[in-house]
């Protein structure tokens, strides 16, 4: 059983609990009718060996009560009416002078469920229905000249009142917990917005201020001191590149939920190109041999470039395993001075008719590359198979990181 799966008790529906309570109550009512050795009371039966009319009353009680348990989730008021009908039929079938407490256990569970989950109007209707039946039965017997047990009638009414009160309390607790959850979510969203606003202010406002000052200085000395104007424009360019790099890093961080579907950051560092060997081994185990070729000088890349490059290769290999029908593929990583080029080739033929950009995987790769101002292409190869290629610039991002 998964760790986050509900327990067996939580998986039982209110109708199931009502059925269990009703079964326990009716079993108790039948057991106490069994005459034990040495007893001489004439109002006891040997199990279910009772008169035929009483058996019919009891059978009708079973049908009405079980139908009420089945309908409790879809139509609570109708289910409660059936359970109350079954209670009256059970009392009549057992020659009872009153409705005793065991016979109303299932009804009490239904009252609790209605009070905990339904609107106030339905709760009032359910309470009135229960009071009409549970109090009307002994009152009717008194008016007809029969004897009743006053203490038993009061005990039955008390159990119904307690069921309604407990159900109402449970419903209020559930609604309060839901309100707290919504409030916490709203606070989390507001806190995240404030954090982003602070990041934007600290990063952009300072850089824009520098850009404005340097641009003004360059304009004033453009004709009289061109060397100073050139230096000022260089400062403007540097500040602009740093600002753009910071914005790209922030956008990548905001898209982190796509890389971590559970909504939590990993406890280990984000993967990068250094983890390609492990990825290739896992893909080879899946049935597609992966050949990784490195070109150029391998060096440390900015985190956003490293992560995006790894994800592009990962998604391309995933598509090869799922769709290409190939037995092998080739991955080439070319580490240039200003960029990193990625190429994934497979010799499969099942995907040759798909247009470039089809599917969410290719769209996700395109978005990653666009976010870093790189180039991306994907499509069938003339000789068969499929090619995915991406180029991620490093120079501007590295400048911002420095």
N, C-alpha and C positions, 0 to 999 in steps of 0.2 A: 504494500500500500504506500503511495507517495506520502512524503512528510507533510505536505500541505492539504491532504485529502481530509474531509470531515470525518469525525468518529462515527461509529455505528449508531450511537444514540442520536447524534445530530441528523443522521440520514433518515430516521424514522419520521414520517409526516404526522401532522396533527391527527389526521384520520386514523393512522396506524395506532397512535397512542390512545385515541378514543376507543378503538376496537379492543386493544389490550385491556383497558380499564373496564369496558363493558363485559368482556369475557371473564375477567376475574370476579366481577360482581355477580354475574349470573351463576358462575360455578360455586361461589360461596352460598348463594341462595338455594341451590340444589343440594349441596352437601349437608346443610343443616336440616334438610327434610328427611335424610336417611335415618331410619330407626336403628339405633345401636342395640346390641344384646343387653337385655335387662330392662330396656325402656318399654313402658306400657302406654305412652301417649298415643291417642288414636288419630291425631291430626298430622302424623308423620307418614311419609311414603317410603317405600323401598326404592330409592333412586328415582327413575322416571316412570315407574309403574303407577301412574295416576290416571284419573278418569280421562276419557277421550276428549271432552270439551276443553279440559285444562291443557292437554297436549296441543290442541289446535291453537289455543291462546298463546302458548309458549312458542310454537312454530312461527306464528305471526310476529311475535316479539323479536325472534331471531332475524327474520327477513327485514323488518322495518329498521332495526338497529344497525345491521350491517350495511344496508343501503345508505343510511345516514352517515356512517363512517366513510363510505366511498365518496359521498358528495360533499364532504366537509370543506375541502379546498375550493371547489368550483362554485358551490352555492351554499354558503354557511347557514343562512337562515332556514332554507329548506332541509338541510341536514339536521339542524337542531330540532326542527319540527318532527322529523322521522324518529330521532332518538327519544324525544319525549313521548311519542306514540308508542315506541317499543317499551319504554319504562312502564306506561300504564298497562299495556298488554301483558308484560311480565308480571306485574303485581296481580292482575286478574287471574293469570294462569297458575300462579302459585298460591291461590286462595288467601292472599294477603289482605289483612284489614287496612293496610296502609302501604304507601311507597316507602320502603326502607332505604337506608343509605347505600348498601351495595348496588341496588338497581339504578342509582343515579350517577355512578362513577363515570360512565361514558358521557353522560349529559354534562357533567361538570367539566370534563376535558373539552368538550365542544364549546361550552360557555367561555372557558379560558381562552381558547383559540380565537373566538369572535372578538372578545374584549382586547386581545393583544394585537390583532391584525386588521380589524375593520374600522370604518369611521364611527364616530360617536352615535350617529342616528341608528345604525345597524346594531350597535351595542345596546342601546335603549330598547330597541324592538326585541332583541334576543332576551334581555332581562325580563321584559314584560311577558313574553311568551312563556318563559320558564316559570315565572311567578303564577301565571294563570293556570298552568297545569299542575305544578307541584303543590300549590295551595288550594286550587280548585278541587282536586281529587278528594282530599280529606273533608273539605267543606261540603262537597256533594254527598259524601257518605253520611255525614251528620244530618244533612237535610233529609236523606232517605231513611233515617232511623237506624243506621249501623253504628257500631262501636269503632272508634279510632284510637290510635296511640298519639297523644298530644306531644310527648317528648320526641317521638320519632319524626313527626311532621316538622317540628321546629328544627331538629338536627338536619333534615333534608334541606330545608330552606336555608339554614346557615351554611351548608356546604356550597350551595349555589351562589350565595352572596360572596363567600370567600373566593370562589373560582373567578367571579367577575372582577373582584378587587385585585387579585393577583394578576389576572390577564391584563387589566388596565395598567397596572404598575409595569409589567413587562413591556407593554406597548410604548409607554412613555420612555422607558429606558432605551428601547431600540430607536425611537425617534430622536432622543437626545444624542445617542451615539452617532446617528447619521448626520445630525446637525453639526456635531463636533468635527466629524470627518470632513464635511464640506467646508467648515470654517478653517480647518487646518490646511486643506488644499488651497483655499483662497489666500491664506496667509503665505503659503509656500510660493504661490505664483507672484504675489505682491513682492515678497522678498527677493525672488529671482529677477523681477523687473528692476527693483532698486539696485541690485548688484550689477546688472547689465548697464543701468544708467550711470552708476559710479565708474565702471570700467570705461565706458564711452567718454565720460567727462574727463577722466584722468588721462586718457590716451589721446583723444581727438582735440580737446580744447587746447592743451598745451602745444600740440603740433601745429594747429591752425593759427595760434597766436604767433608762433615762430615764423610760419609762412607769411603771415600778414606783415610782420615787421621787416623781414628780409626782402619781401617784394617791394615794400615802400622804400626801403633803402636803395634797392637796385634801381628803382624808377628815378630817384633823385640824382644819382651819380652815373646814370647810364651814358650820358654824353661827355661828362667831364672826367670821370674816373672809371673807364670801362673794366679795368682789372678788378676793382672793388665790386662793381656790378656783377661781374662773372662769378666772383666768390659768393656773393649773396644769392644769386640764382642757384648755385650749387647747393647752398644750404637749404634753399626751398625744395630742390629736388630730393635731397636726402630726407628731409622731414616728411615730404609727401610719400616717399617709398616706405619709410618706417610706419607711417600711419596706415597705409594700405596693407602692409604686412600684419600689423596688429589687428586690423579689422578682419583679415582673412583667418587669422588664428582664432579670433572670437567666433566667427561663423562656423569654423570647424568644431570648436568646443560645443556650440549650440546644437550641432548635428550629431553629437556623441551618442544620443539616445538611439540612433540608427545602428550604431556599432554594438551597443549594449542593450538588447531588447528588454532585459529585466529592469531597466531603469536605474541600475546601480553601477557606479564606476568599478572597474576591476581592482582587485587587490594587488595585481601584478602590473608592471609597465605595459603600455600599449604595444602591440606587435609591430614589427618593422621588417625591412628586407633581410635583416640578420636571421629571421625566423623562417626564411623560405625553404631551407633544407628540411625542416620538420614538416612544413606544409607539403613539400614534394613527396616526402616519405609517406604521409597520410594518403595523398592522392594515388601514389603507386600501390599502396595497400588496397585502395578502392578499385583497382583494375586498370588504371591508366599510368603507364610509365612516364615520368617527367624528367626531362633533361634540361638542367639549368646551366646557362652559359653567361659568364660575366665578362664584360668588356670595360675598359677604362680603369681608372683608379677608384677602388672602393674607399669611401670615406663616410664620416658621420653626416647625416642629413638632418635638416630641421624636422622636428617631430611630426608636423602636419604632412610634410612631403613623404616622410618615411612610412607613416601610417597609411596614407592614401595609396602609395605605390604597392604596399603589401595587400591592401584590400582589393585593388584592381587585379592583381595576379590571382588572389584567392577566388574572386568571383569568376574570372575567366576559366580557371581550372574547374570550378564547380560546374560551369556550363559545359565544359568538355565531358566531364563525368556523366552529367545528366542527359545531354542532348546530342553530343557529337557522334557517338558510336565509334570513337577512335580508341586504339589500344595504346597510343603514345602521343605525346605533345612536346613541344620545345618552347622553353621560356628563355628569352634573352634580355638581360639587364645591361644597358649601356650607360655608364656613369661618365657623362661629359663634364666639362668645366662649368657650364652654366645650367645644365639640365640633366634629368634622368629620363632615359627612354626605355620603354617596356614594350615587348612584343611577345605575344603568345600565339603559336601556330599549332593547329591540329590537322590530321589527315582524314578526319571522319567525313562521311557524306550525308548523314541524316539531317544536318542543319544547313545544307548548302542552299536550300531554297528560301531560307528566312531572310528578310530584309535587315539591313543594318539598323540597329536601334530597337529591334523588336524585343519585348520582354522588359521586366523591371530591373533585371540585373544589368543590362547594358545601359539603361537609363541612369541607374545609380552610379555606374562608372563614369558616364558622361558628366553627371553633376559634380562628382569629386574633381575631375580634371578642370571643369569650368571654374570651380571655386578657386583653384590655384592658378588660373589663367594659363592653362596648358592646352595641348592639342590632343584630340581623340578621334579614332576611327575604328570601325568594326564592320566586317562584312565577309561574304564568301570569297574564297580564293579561286582564281581562274582554273587552277588544276584540281580543285576539290578541297574540301575542308573549310576552315574558318580562321580568320585572322583578327586579333585584337591588338591595337597599338595605341600607346599613350606617351605623351611627352610632358614632363612636369618640370617647370623652371625652378632653378635653385638659387640663382644669383640674387634676385630681389628679396626673397624670403630670408636667405642667409644674411643679407645686409640688415634686414630688420631685426633678426635674432641677435646680431652683434651689437 
